[in-house]
Amino acid sequence: MNRSILFILSAPSGAGKTSLLHALMNDAEGVAVSVSHTTRNQRPGEVDGQHYHFVSVEEFQRMIADDAFIEHAQVFDNFYGTSKAAVQQQLDSGTDVILEIDWQGARQVRRLFPDAVSVFIVPPSVDALRERLSSRGQDSEEIIERRMSDALAELSHYDEYDYIIINDQFEKALLDLRCVLHAQHLTRGQQRELVSTIR
C-alpha cells in the first residue's frame, strides 16, 4: 500500500496557483488541501474551517508558543500557519495532503518533513504576471507594485523546489500538476512493499 505524501505548492501572487489547485481538487481522490489558520478578516462567502480557520492574533501567538504549527509566516499584514496535528492526522489516515504556502513556510516544512514533495508554479513572463495582477481591477497601482515586488522576490526561490510548472496554458499546467502527484506514488520507495508481494 502506498504511503501518503505531503505536497508543498507555492507560487508568486498572480501565477495562478489557487485556480490550478481548485481545478485539481474538483476530481482528485485521496488528496486534501490543508486548511490554514489566519489572523486576517473573514471575507464575504468564506466559511470558517473550510477556507481558513480564522483566529485572533492572540490565539495565533498562543499556538506558536505551543509549537502547534508545522509552519507559520507573516504575509503582508496578517499571519498564516499550518496545524501540525491536523496534517499528521490526514497523513496517518492515508490521505495525501497539499500545503498551499510560500517559500518561507516551505523551508519550515522541509525541516519537519524532509520527504515532502515541493512544486513551484511560475507565470510565463514578468509581463504576464503584471497583467494578471492588474486585471483584477481591485487594487491600486501602489498595491500592484508592492505585489510585483513580492512576487519577484518569491520567484527567486524557485530552485528550492522539486518541480517547476510554468502556467502559460492553464489546462497543460493542470495536467502537469496532476502528473506530478500521480508520479510520486510510482517511485521505488512507494512501490517497494507492493513489488515485494509479487515474488
C-alpha positions in Angstrom: 0.0 0.0 0.0 1.4 3.4 -0.9 2.3 5.8 1.9 0.5 9.1 1.9 2.6 12.0 0.7 2.9 15.6 1.8 3.0 18.1 -1.1 4.1 21.7 -0.9 2.6 24.1 -3.5 4.0 27.6 -3.8 3.9 30.4 -6.3 4.2 34.2 -6.6 0.9 36.1 -6.4 -0.7 36.1 -9.8 0.9 32.9 -11.1 -2.5 31.0 -10.9 -1.7 28.6 -8.1 -5.1 28.9 -6.4 -7.0 28.4 -9.7 -4.9 25.3 -10.5 -5.5 23.9 -7.1 -9.3 24.4 -7.2 -9.4 22.7 -10.6 -7.2 19.8 -9.4 -9.5 19.2 -6.4 -12.6 19.1 -8.5 -11.9 15.4 -9.4 -9.0 14.5 -7.1 -9.3 11.3 -4.9 -7.3 10.5 -1.9 -5.9 14.0 -1.5 -6.9 17.0 0.6 -5.8 20.6 0.9 -4.7 21.6 4.4 -6.9 24.4 5.9 -4.6 27.1 7.3 -5.1 29.3 10.3 -5.1 33.0 9.7 -5.5 36.3 11.6 -6.9 38.1 8.5 -10.5 39.2 8.4 -13.1 36.7 7.1 -14.3 37.8 3.6 -17.9 37.5 2.4 -18.6 34.0 1.3 -15.8 32.4 3.3 -16.6 29.6 5.7 -14.6 29.2 8.9 -13.0 25.8 8.9 -13.4 25.4 5.2 -11.5 28.2 3.6 -9.4 29.1 6.7 -9.5 28.7 10.5 -10.0 32.4 11.4 -8.3 33.2 14.8 -7.3 36.3 16.7 -3.6 37.5 16.8 -3.6 36.4 20.5 -4.8 32.9 19.7 -2.3 32.6 16.8 0.6 33.7 19.1 -0.6 31.1 21.7 -0.4 28.4 19.1 3.1 29.4 18.1 4.1 29.2 21.8 2.5 25.7 22.0 4.5 24.6 18.9 1.2 23.8 17.2 2.3 24.8 13.7 4.3 23.0 11.0 5.0 26.4 9.5 3.8 29.9 10.1 4.6 33.2 8.5 3.6 36.8 8.2 2.3 37.6 4.7 1.6 41.3 4.1 -0.1 42.4 7.4 -1.5 39.0 8.5 -0.3 35.8 10.0 -0.8 32.3 8.4 0.0 28.9 9.8 -0.5 25.2 9.2 -1.6 23.0 12.1 0.8 20.1 12.8 -1.9 17.9 14.4 -4.4 18.3 11.5 -1.8 17.5 8.8 -0.5 14.5 10.7 -4.0 13.1 11.2 -4.7 13.3 7.5 -1.4 11.7 6.6 -1.9 8.9 9.1 -5.4 8.2 7.6 -3.7 7.5 4.2 -4.7 10.9 2.6 -2.2 12.9 0.6 -2.0 16.5 1.9 -1.3 19.6 -0.1 0.1 22.7 1.7 -0.6 25.9 -0.2 2.2 28.0 1.3 5.0 30.4 0.4 8.8 29.7 0.3 9.2 30.7 3.9 6.7 28.1 5.0 8.2 25.6 2.6 11.5 25.8 4.3 10.0 25.2 7.7 8.0 22.2 6.5 11.1 20.6 4.9 12.8 20.6 8.3 10.0 18.5 9.8 9.0 16.6 6.7 12.2 16.1 4.6 10.3 13.7 2.3 7.7 16.4 1.3 7.5 16.9 -2.4 7.5 20.6 -3.5 6.0 22.2 -6.6 6.5 25.8 -7.7 4.1 27.4 -10.1 5.5 30.3 -12.2 4.0 32.6 -14.8 5.3 32.5 -18.4 6.9 36.0 -18.0 7.1 39.1 -15.8 4.9 41.0 -18.2 2.2 38.2 -18.0 2.5 38.4 -14.2 2.0 42.2 -14.1 -1.0 41.9 -16.5 -2.6 39.2 -14.3 -2.2 41.4 -11.2 -3.5 44.5 -12.9 -6.5 42.7 -14.5 -8.0 42.0 -11.1 -9.2 45.6 -11.1 -9.5 45.8 -7.3 -6.0 47.1 -6.3 -4.4 50.5 -6.5 -1.2 51.0 -8.6 0.7 51.1 -5.3 -0.6 47.8 -4.2 0.1 46.2 -7.6 3.7 47.4 -7.4 4.1 46.0 -3.9 2.7 42.7 -5.1 5.0 42.7 -8.1 8.0 43.3 -5.9 6.9 40.5 -3.5 6.2 38.2 -6.5 9.7 38.7 -7.9 11.2 38.1 -4.5 9.2 34.8 -4.3 10.3 33.8 -7.8 14.0 34.0 -6.7 13.4 30.9 -4.6 12.3 28.6 -7.4 15.5 26.5 -7.2 14.5 25.2 -3.7 11.6 23.2 -5.2 11.5 19.7 -6.7 9.2 20.6 -9.6 8.6 23.7 -11.6 5.4 24.2 -13.6 5.0 27.1 -16.0 1.4 28.2 -16.0 1.2 29.5 -19.6 -1.7 27.3 -20.8 -3.9 26.5 -17.9 -5.0 23.0 -19.0 -1.4 22.0 -19.7 -0.3 23.3 -16.3 -3.2 21.5 -14.6 -2.2 18.2 -16.4 1.4 18.7 -15.3 0.3 19.2 -11.7 -1.8 16.0 -11.8 1.2 14.1 -13.3 3.4 15.2 -10.5 1.0 14.0 -7.9 0.5 10.7 -9.7 4.1 10.0 -10.4 5.1 10.4 -6.8 3.2 7.2 -6.0 5.2 5.3 -8.6 8.6 5.8 -7.1 10.7 2.9 -6.0 10.2 3.8 -2.3 6.4 4.0 -2.7 6.1 0.7 -4.7 8.7 -1.4 -2.7 6.1 -3.1 -0.5 3.8 -3.9 -3.4 6.6 -5.4 -5.5 7.8 -7.5 -2.6 4.5 -9.3 -2.6 4.9 -10.4 -6.2 8.0 -12.6 -5.5 
